[in-house]
Amino acid sequence: MTPTMNAIDLVVSDLDASITFYRRLGLEFEIDAHTSEHAQCDLPGGMHLMLDTENLRGKTIAGWSPASGGPRAFFAFECADPAAVDATYAELTEAGHQGLQEPFDAFWGMRYATVADPDGNGIDLYATLPAR
């Protein structure tokens, strides 16, 4: 049997801050009944996004430590239209999240912007630009 990828697991430094951030993007997490250091939410198409604290991940992999440097993961969220990209970027940055790339009209035909989640992962916001 070929394994099926059905979940993405992010290691986070502050579970509550991460849940609050992703809630602003429409994701609703459920804390695991067995440990308060793990939460997950269902995504479209049967995928799941899981959040594990650094403490929990350190208990599951001997010698594990958090990565450092720039974002190593990026997640893309489609917005309803170009104005929604600007509005979502403004909402997140006004809430104190770091803007990595202000909204711009990309050469590939999309309005695009990037913010950092509480652990520095890149969150791309995009929408198709109207035909010119």
Disulfide bonds with the S-S distance in Angstrom:
none
